[in-house]
Amino acid sequence: MNVFSPASLLRVPTAPDNAVARTFRRVVSGDPEGRPPWVRALEEGDDAGLFGPASAPWAVHGNLATLVGGIRALLLQALHPGAVAGVRNHSRYREDALDRLAGTTRWLVTLTFGDTAAIERESARVRGMHGRVRGTYLPPGSEDGEHTYSANDPHLLRWVHLAFTDSFLTAHQVWGGPIPGGADAYVAAWAQSAVPLGLADPPRSAADLATQLRSYDAELDGGADAREVVRFIMNPPLPIAARPAYAVLAAGAVSTLDPHHRELLGLPAVPAALSQAATRALLGGMRWAVGGQSPSEQAARTRLARLAADSQGS
């Protein structure tokens, strides 16, 4: 399917969308039931974790707009040659793309909804994976040869964090609801997720986020390696039932990219009004099909209810 075809955007999977929604939930979680052990484990724990039900991260990451934000984040990350080199050289993203997606989902969900102990374990898992990702790459227009990269390098960590934060925020602003405290509250709160990974000074406001993103402009490259990764992101090996919906979500993600970033990645312009309306209709149908809360949020709320009951009984 041509992701950018207006006809494909008009063929939005319609209600009840149960199969589409549940297929996506299985895909992003890596579990046939959409509720892997690490989601069920969110019911356990001794505290609320970094955030809580009234927080900006719960509002943003508990919304199905994260499906669009995740695609956008991967596209944005592909602009940095260091990030692309890490993906190409240290992951089997073509063979294990869905496992990689499930791993990223696990990190996002655990940091958002888990208790302190779960967050520490998940951060240690990711740091351990990052420790093995190192090598060299050739920056665009470089006259001094190859540069080294490491997934634990604060400069590269910052780019990945910026791409995630900007993408989830942007997707929510287009397709989600209100954010408690607004965009600044989300950026400031989600900054806490980067500290356990080794980033000491992530952006704390929407303006700071935009400034830090612009500071990478000279390093970004839409070369052959980036475009190969982008082609894969736009056409991943999804189950057949999920492919039409993914085409709509991917077009929605592209419609929100900065035009310069989109051009660097070799992605054609999409009709923003049409693609965003199609994405809104699809997400609305999926919300109707699966309900207002994800299994992860439900598990976290179960933990918080238990802790409140224990506190009242003591």
N, C-alpha and C positions, 0 to 999 in steps of 0.2 A: 504493500500500500504506500502511495506517495503521501508522506506526512504533511506536505505543504499544499496538497490539492484542496481547493475550496469545496469540491464535491465530497471529499473524505470528511471534511469538517461538518458538513451538513448531515452526514450519516452517523450521528451521535447514537451510541447504544442507548436504548430507551428503557424506561421502567418495565419490570421491577429491578433490572440490573443486578439481581442477586448473584448470578454466575460471574459477572464481571467483577463485582466488588469482592466476592469471596476468593476469586482467583488472584486478584491483586494482593489480598491479605495473605494468602498462602505464599505468593512469590516474595513479598518483602520480608516475611518472617522466616521463610525457609522451613515451615512446618505444614504438613498436610491439613491440619485443622486451623491454621492461622494463630495458634497459641502455643509456641514452643516452651520448653522448660524455663528459659530465662524470663519469659513473660509471666508464667505462673509463679515464679520466685519473687515477683514484685509484691505478692501478698505478704511475704515474710519481711522481717526487719523491725528495727527498734525506734525509728524516727521518721520524720517527713522527708529527709533528704535535703537537697539544695533548694527546692521550690515547694509549691503547694497548689491546691486547687484554684486559689485566687490569683496565681502568678501569671505573668505574661508568657513564659515558656509553656505552661500547661495549655493556655489558650491557643497558642500557635502550633505546637507540636501535637496537640490532640485533634487537630483539624485535618480533614482529608486533603486540604490544599498542600500539605506536605508532599503528596505524590508529585505535584508539579514542582515544588521547591527542590525536591531531591534531584529531579532530572536537570533542572536549571543549575544547581550547584555543581553537578558533574561536568556540565558544559563549561561553566566558568572556570573550574579548576583546570580544565584541559588547556587553558590559555598559558599556563606557566610551564615552560619546558622542564623544569625540575620536577614538578608534580607528574607530568606526562612520563618522564624517564622512570620515575618510581613505579608507576602503574605498569609500564611496558616491560620493565626488567625484573620486577619483583612480585608480580601477580600473574595468575593464569586467567586474566579477566575474560578471555574469549571462551575458555573451557569452563570456568567456574564463576561466570558473571553473576548468577543468581545467589551463589554462596557469598560472594563479595557484597552484594546488595544487602543480604540478610545480616552480615556482620556489621555493616554501617548502620542499619536499622537498630540492631541490638545496642550499639553504642549510644545512638540518639535517644532511644526509649529509656535505657537504664539511667542515663544522666538526667533525664527529665523527670522520670517517675519513681526511680529507685530510692532506697534509703542510703545513708552514708556508707555503710559497709559494702553494699552492692556497687555504689559509685566508685569506691576505692578499688574494688576487684576489677571492674570493667576498665577503669583508667590504667591499671597495671597491665591488663591484657593488651590494650592498645599500645601502650609504651613498649611492651615486649615485641609486638609486631613491628613497630616503627624502628626499633633498634636494629633490625635486619635489613632495613631498606636504606641502602647507601650506594653511591656510585658517582659517575660523572655525566655531564651533559654539555652541549655546546649552546651558549646563549645566542639569541639573534644578534647579528652584527658584531659578534665578539672578535676582537683583534688580539686577545691574550689567551686563546686556546680554551680548552675545556674547563668547566667549573665543577666542583664537587657538590653533591647534594646528599642530604640525609633527612629522612622523615622526621627525625627529632630536632632538626635545625629550627630554631625559633622563627627564622625568616620564612621558611617554607610552611611551618605550622601556622604562621599568621595568615598566609595566603589561603590555606585550606579553611581556616576558621572564618576569614572574611567572606569567602565564597559561600560557605554554609549559611552564615548569619544573614548576609544580604539576600540570598535566594529564598530562604524560608520566610524572612520578613516580607519580601516583595510579593511572593505568592500569596501570603495571608492578606496583605493589603488589597490585592486584586480579588481574591476568591474567598477569604475568610470573614470572620466577624470582627467585632471590636477587640482591641488588645488592652487589657487592664494597664493603665498608665501610659499607653501609647507606644510608639516605636522606640523611644528612648528607654523605656522600662524594659522592653524585650532585649535590646542590645546590651544594656547594662547587666541584666540578670544572666543572660546566656554567656556573657564573658566569663562567668564562674566555671563553665564547662571546660574552658581552654587552660585554666591554671594547672589542673592536675596533669596535663599533658606536657607542661613545660613552657607555656606562653605566659610571661609575667605581666604584660601590659596590653591586653586586648582592648578594642574600642569599647567605650562606655556610653556612647550616644550615637544617634543616627548620623549626626554631622561628622563625628569622628570616624565612623564606619566608612562614610563616603570619602573622606580625606585619605584614610589609609588605603582604600581600594585604588584611588588615583595614584598613590605613590608607587604602585607597581607597573604603571603604564609602560615604562621603557623596557621592562623585562618580559612583557607578554609577546607571544609568538603564535601565529596560526599556521605553522609549517606542516610538513607532511605527517609527522608523528601525531601532532594534535588533531589533524583532520581524520587520520585513521581511527583514533579513539572516538572522535565525534561521530563518525559513521556508525561505529558500533553502538554508541549510546542511543542514536536515533533509531536503530534497528536491532535491538537485542533479541536473544533467542527465547522469546516469551511463548507461553501456551497460546494456541490459535485463538482461544476465546478472549484473550486479553489484548490481542494486537490492535483491533480497531480503536479500543479505548485508549491504548498507549499512544497511538498516532495523534489523537485529540490532545492528550495531556502534553506530549512533546511539542506540538505546535503552540500550545498555550505557553509553555516554558520559553520557547524561542521568541515569542511575541513580547516578552518582558525584558529581554536582554538589551543592554546598551547597544545602539546601532553599530558602534565601532567594534565592540566585542563580537557581535554577530558576524560582521564582515570579516574579521580576522579568522574566524572559525569556518568561513566559507559557507555559511548558512544563508539561504535566500530570505528576503523579507516575507513575512506572512501577514495576511490581513488581520490586524490586531483585534478589531472589533468583532469580527466573525469568529476568530479562534478563541478569544476570551469568552464570548457568549457560549460557544460550543462546550468549552471546558466547564463553565459554570453549570450548564445543563447536566453534563455528565456527573460532576461531583454532587450535584443535588440529588440525582437519581441514586447514586451510590450511598449517600447519607440516608436516604429513605430506606434503602435495602438493608443496611447493616446497623442502623441506629446511630445515636448521637455520640456514643463513647466507644473508643477502641478497647480491645481486651486489655491493653497495657494500662490505660487509665482506670478501667474497672478494677484491675488487680490492685493498683495503688490506692484507690478509694477504699477497697476492702481492708487493706493494711491500716489506713488512717482511721477507719471506723473501729477496728479492733483496738488500736492504741488509745483512742478516745474512751472506749468502753473500759479498758483496763485502768485508765487514769481515774475514771469516775468510781470504779469499784475498789480502788486502793485507799 
